[in-house]
Structures are given as structure tokens and as C-alpha cells.
Amino acid sequence: MTTESIEKDGRIEMRAENLRAGMRLGPIFYIVEPEQINAFASALRTSNPLYQGEAALAPPTMRLLDYALLIAHHFKGGKGGVHAKHRCELIEPMRAGQAIRVDGTVTSTERRRGKFYFTLEYETRDATDDRLLTRQAITSVLLSPEGALT
């Protein structure tokens, strides 16, 4: 990582030479808003009553967004990546109004078949009592600044 790659806001450029195994991302904190749950459920085109109202539960796939939040909190620029593999363990649903903490670690990086792969493993927990809600791992192929597979 070069000094030029560190942005004024403390984030570093999203590129292969700045990703390494053992790199910790987070924590990030947020409150699960009922409006977010409603909008996500609407995008899923579901009218499941569990995802409605002030006491709504978050659809399980809504937490895939935590991956993007961790990346955006730590890295700047780049075109992101293409998901190659995903593993998710759902322990307990998130609820409207719940305070959340997300921590992640880049567990592997490698070049294979001319492409750069990285795996981010992360956990979502209740921020008040540290209860584990989800555990996930996503392997991505990093895109070049031009948007091509690296």
C-alpha cells in the first residue's frame, strides 16, 4: 500500500495490492429501520406480513448489504467485484429498531486463472448484547478501475 493510495478520509483505494489476508474491516454500526425492511421486501415483491410494520423482521437476504457497507467503509474507488461464491449462516432474524454491529476480515487473496480473488468473512451481531445474528463469507473477483475482471 502506497501513501498515494490512502485517501484524505482514511479509506484506501480498492485494488488488488491493497487487499491482504488478515485485513480487518469494520466495525460498522446501524439501526435497522422499518422503512428499509419495507423497501427491501417490496423489491423482493413479497407481501409476507413478517416484513411489515413497526415490529417487522428483516428478510434474511437483506443482510447481504453488510458486505458492501464494510467495503465502502474501508475502501474508496474501484468498480467493486463479481461474486464468485457465497456462504451464509442465519442464526436469528434482525428486527426493526435493532442496533447492529458488523465486523469482517479478509481471509484470503489469490490470483487464479488471471483474476484476483478475495474472500471477506463477516459477522452481524446485536450491538447491545453481542448476540450473533448472521455469519457470512463472500468470495469476489475484483474488477479493474475500468470495470474489467482483473
N, C-alpha and C positions, 0 to 999 in steps of 0.2 A: 504494500500500500504506500503510495507516494503522498507527500504533503499536498500536492496539487489536487489529489483525489478527495480530500476532505473539504466538504462544503462549509460555508460560514455557519450554518445551523447545526453543525456537528455530524451530519449524515455524510456517508461516503458514497461514491459512485457505484452503481450496480453493474459490476463487470467481474469476469472470472478471477482476475488477480486479486480482487478484494474479498473473495469468499474463501473461507478456510474451515475445515472441520474443527469443532470445538468453539466456534464463534457463538456467543450468546446474544440473543435478540430479545428485547423487552426488558422489564415488564411494560405492558400497556394496560391501562385501566379504562373501563367504560361502564355505563349503566345501560342495561337492556331496556329500551323504550318500547312501550306498547305499539307506537306508530311504526317502528322499524319492523316489528313482528308482523303487523297487519300488512305493511307494504310487501314484505318478503312472501307471506302467504298468498297475497294477491298475485304476485309474479309467478308463483307456483300454480296458480289457478285452482286453489283449493278453498273450500268453504268450511273446512274442518272447524268445529266450534272450539276446539282446544287452542287454536291460534287467534282467537278473537277476544276483544275486551281488555279491561284493565288488569285482569289476572291471567292473561294469555301465557301459554308456553311457547317458546321459540321452536320453529321447525328444526329438526336435527341438522339439516344441511345448511342452515343459516350460519353456523359457526365455521364453515369453510372460509368465510370472510376474514377470520382472525389471521390466516396466513398472509393475506395482503396487508393487513394492518401492521403486522410485525415487520414485513419487508419495507413498507413505506416509512415506518418509524426510524429504521436504521439506515436505509439506502435512499439515494436520490438519483433520478435519471434512469437511463436504460429503458428497454422496452419490455422488461419482465421475462417470463418464461412460459414454456408449454408444459403442462403437467404430463408426466410420463407414468406416474404410479401414485396411488393414494391409499392410505390405511387410516381408518377411523374407529375408535372405541368410544361408544356413548355410554356414560355411566349414569348420568342424571340430567334431566332437561333443565334448560335455563328458563327463568321466569321473568315476566315483565317487572321492572323495577329493581332487579337484582344487580348488585355491584360485581363486576367481573375483573379478574386479573389473568393475563395471558403471558406466558414465558416460553421461549423457544431456544433451540440450539441447532446450528448447522452440524449435522452428524457425519456427513460425508461429502466430498467433492471429488470428481474424477472426469477425465477426458476419455470418452469411448466413441468409437466409430466417427471420429472427427467432431464430436459435440461435447460441450461442457455440461455435466450433470451435477446437481447439488440436492441434498436431502435436508429438509427442515422438519424437525420433530418439535411439537409444541403441546402444551397442556393449558386448558382453560379451567380456572378454579373460581369458586366464590371468593370474592375479595375480602369478605368479612370473617369467614370461618375457615378458609383454605380448603373447603370441600372440593374434591376433584369432580369435574363435570364431563370433560371430554379429553381424550388423548389422541393426537393425530400425527401423521407423518406424510409429507408430500415430497416426491422426487420430481424435480423440474429440469427441463433443458433450457439453459439460459439463452435468450435472444441477444444478438449483437445490437449496438446502438442504432443500426439501420433497420432492425426488425427481422433479420435473418437468423436462422439457427446457427449458433457458434460451434 
